């Protein structure tokens, strides 16, 4: 089972840069998108409803802002838009597709880089979302949460870690939150579980020559409940083309047939 996640920094911009020409070659079963920056009536069938996939979007109420999407080859049993918290859901940051006992989520966590007010919003989201994560962990379902978490967990996850220790995305409180999720509660960072010491980034600032110098951050993840750790096969970050200031994160899992997930059923 191949899952791709990408913060596309505007789905229409990503389309102009070739994302939907690249996607059919990837043989993905599920695709999670963040920061679509579009309302559904702005997304005409071509190319935003790709052949062979069913597609769902959860845009932000504010036009040109945030929003998430999810494509699937396998028809889900249910699609859930939002987590039931108005402050978060108004910004279009969560969509969940359920397949048997598996949930795949496209998540866009807030950034706090614009100032203290947004950092406080980010902390509120982290606190609220941790409650959901712990409840999911204790449930009889398994989860893969894909997206832009806007936190670099370890020093290995950003190039200039010394200079960013007081900046949003690498603050001690944010890193401790990731420690709690991954180390204390056993969630699995799919890429890091496969490659514990590999230097690989998923986002590069548009300032300066960050892309040219590979001065990046790894802030895009596929984070799964513990049952997926033995099912991980390989992962990669696609950097041969640029569709966004982020790069697609691709993870291959063994098919979780025990969870009732069908194999590559073409969407109607």
C-alpha positions in Angstrom: 0.0 0.0 0.0 1.6 3.2 -1.1 0.6 6.5 0.5 1.8 10.0 -0.7 1.5 13.2 1.3 2.2 16.7 0.1 1.7 20.2 1.3 1.0 21.6 -2.1 1.1 25.3 -1.1 -1.9 25.9 -3.4 -3.3 23.0 -5.3 -3.8 25.1 -8.4 -0.2 26.2 -8.3 1.0 22.6 -7.8 -1.1 21.7 -10.9 0.6 24.3 -13.0 4.0 23.0 -11.8 3.2 19.4 -13.0 1.9 17.6 -9.9 -1.0 16.0 -11.7 1.2 14.9 -14.6 3.6 13.2 -12.1 0.9 11.6 -9.9 -0.3 8.9 -12.3 3.2 7.5 -12.5 3.5 6.9 -8.8 1.0 4.1 -8.4 -0.3 5.5 -5.1 -3.2 4.0 -3.4 -4.0 7.0 -1.2 -2.9 10.7 -1.6 -3.1 13.2 1.2 -2.9 16.9 0.4 -2.5 20.0 2.6 -2.8 23.7 2.1 -4.9 23.4 -1.0 -5.9 27.1 -0.8 -9.0 26.6 -2.8 -12.8 26.2 -2.4 -14.4 23.2 -4.0 -16.2 25.2 -6.6 -12.8 26.4 -7.8 -11.6 22.9 -8.5 -13.0 21.7 -11.8 -12.9 17.9 -12.6 -9.7 18.2 -14.6 -7.2 17.7 -13.1 -8.4 18.0 -9.5 -10.4 14.7 -9.6 -7.7 12.4 -11.0 -8.7 9.3 -13.0 -8.8 6.1 -10.9 -9.4 8.0 -7.6 -12.2 9.2 -5.6 -11.5 12.7 -4.3 -12.6 14.7 -1.2 -11.7 18.2 -0.1 -12.2 20.1 3.2 -11.4 23.7 2.4 -11.0 26.5 5.0 -13.9 28.9 5.4 -11.4 31.7 4.5 -10.8 31.8 0.8 -7.2 31.1 -0.5 -6.2 29.7 2.9 -5.3 26.3 4.3 -7.5 23.3 3.4 -6.9 19.6 3.0 -7.7 16.9 0.5 -7.6 13.1 0.1 -7.7 10.8 -2.9 -8.2 7.1 -2.8 -8.2 4.2 -5.2 -10.1 2.1 -2.6 -13.6 3.3 -1.9 -13.7 4.1 1.8 -16.5 3.1 4.1 -16.8 6.7 5.4 -15.1 10.1 5.0 -15.1 12.5 7.9 -14.3 16.2 7.5 -13.1 17.9 10.7 -12.7 16.7 14.3 -15.6 18.5 15.8 -13.7 21.5 17.1 -14.9 24.8 15.5 -11.6 26.7 15.8 -9.7 24.0 14.1 -12.3 22.9 11.6 -13.0 26.4 10.2 -9.4 26.4 8.9 -9.9 23.1 7.0 -7.1 21.1 8.6 -8.4 17.6 8.9 -10.0 14.9 6.7 -10.2 11.2 7.5 -11.0 8.2 5.3 -12.0 5.0 6.9 -11.4 1.6 5.4 -12.4 -1.3 7.5 -10.5 -0.9 10.8 -7.9 1.5 9.1 -8.2 5.3 9.2 -6.0 7.5 6.9 -5.9 11.2 7.8 -4.7 14.2 5.9 -3.6 16.7 8.6 -2.4 20.3 8.4 -1.2 21.5 11.8 -0.9 25.3 12.2 2.3 27.2 12.0 3.3 29.7 14.7 5.9 31.5 12.6 3.8 34.6 12.0 3.8 35.6 15.7 2.9 34.8 19.3 -0.9 34.8 18.6 -0.6 32.0 16.1 1.9 30.2 18.2 -0.7 30.1 21.0 -3.2 28.8 18.5 -0.7 26.1 17.6 -0.3 25.1 21.3 -4.1 24.9 21.8 -4.3 22.6 18.7 -1.4 20.5 20.0 -3.1 20.0 23.3 -6.5 19.3 21.8 -5.1 17.0 19.1 -3.1 14.9 21.6 -6.3 13.9 23.3 -7.5 12.6 20.0 -4.3 10.8 19.3 -4.4 9.0 22.7 -8.0 8.0 22.2 -7.2 6.6 18.8 -4.2 4.7 20.2 -6.5 3.1 22.8 -9.3 2.2 20.2 -9.7 -0.9 18.1 -8.8 1.0 14.9 -5.4 1.7 13.4 -4.4 5.1 12.1 -1.9 6.6 9.6 -1.8 10.4 10.0 -0.2 12.1 7.0 0.7 15.7 6.5 2.4 18.9 7.5 2.9 18.8 11.3 4.9 22.0 11.3 7.4 20.6 13.8 10.9 19.3 13.2 11.4 16.7 15.9 15.2 16.1 16.2 18.3 18.1 15.4 18.7 15.7 12.4 15.4 17.0 11.0 16.6 20.5 10.1 19.8 21.9 8.7 20.3 24.9 10.8 19.1 23.5 14.2 21.4 25.8 16.3 19.9 28.9 14.8 16.3 27.8 15.1 16.0 26.7 18.7 13.9 29.8 19.5 11.8 29.7 16.3 8.4 28.1 15.9 8.7 24.6 14.5 11.7 23.7 16.7 10.8 25.1 20.1 11.4 22.9 23.1 7.7 22.6 23.9 7.0 21.4 20.3 9.8 18.9 20.3 8.7 17.6 23.8 5.2 17.1 22.3 6.6 15.0 19.6 8.7 13.0 22.2 5.5 12.3 24.1 3.7 11.1 20.9 6.5 8.9 19.6 8.5 7.9 22.6 6.0 7.7 25.4 2.9 6.6 23.5 4.5 4.5 20.8 3.3 6.2 17.6 5.6 5.5 14.7 7.3 8.1 12.5 7.4 6.0 9.3 10.3 7.6 7.6 12.5 7.8 10.8 11.6 4.2 11.7 13.0 3.0 8.4 16.0 5.4 8.3 17.0 6.4 11.8 19.9 8.6 10.9 19.3 9.7 7.3 19.4 13.5 6.6 16.3 14.2 4.6 14.1 17.3 4.5 10.6 18.0 3.2 10.4 21.8 3.3 12.7 24.6 2.2 12.1 28.3 2.8 11.6 30.5 -0.2 14.0 33.0 1.3 17.6 33.1 0.3 18.9 30.0 -1.4 17.5 27.4 0.9 16.6 24.9 -1.8 19.9 25.3 -3.6 21.8 24.8 -0.4 19.5 22.1 1.0 18.9 24.2 4.1 15.6 22.4 4.8 13.3 21.1 7.5 11.6 17.7 7.9 8.2 18.7 9.0 6.0 16.5 6.8 5.3 13.0 8.3 3.4 9.8 8.0 2.8 8.9 11.7 1.1 5.6 12.4 -0.2 3.5 15.3 2.3 0.9 16.5 0.8 -2.0 14.4 2.3 -0.4 11.3 5.9 -0.6 12.4 6.4 -4.2 11.1 4.5 -3.3 7.9 6.8 -0.6 6.8 8.7 -1.4 3.6 10.4 1.8 2.2 10.0 5.6 2.1 11.3 8.4 0.0 11.1 12.2 -0.5 10.7 13.2 -4.1 12.9 16.1 -5.0 13.5 15.7 -8.8 10.8 18.2 -9.5 9.3 21.0 -7.4 5.6 21.3 -7.1 5.6 23.4 -3.9 8.0 24.6 -1.2 7.4 21.1 0.3 8.2 17.8 -1.3 6.1 14.7 -1.6 6.7 12.1 1.1 6.1 8.6 -0.2 5.7 5.5 2.1 5.2 1.9 1.1 3.5 -0.4 3.6 2.6 -4.1 3.5 -1.1 -4.4 2.7 -3.0 -4.4 6.0 -5.4 -7.0 4.9 -6.2 -8.0 8.5 -7.8 -4.5 8.8 -10.3 -5.2 6.0 -8.6 -2.9 3.4 -9.1 -4.0 -0.2 -6.3 -4.2 -2.7 -6.2 -1.5 -5.4 -9.9 -1.4 -6.3 -10.4 1.2 -9.0 -12.8 3.9 -7.9 -15.9 4.3 -9.9 
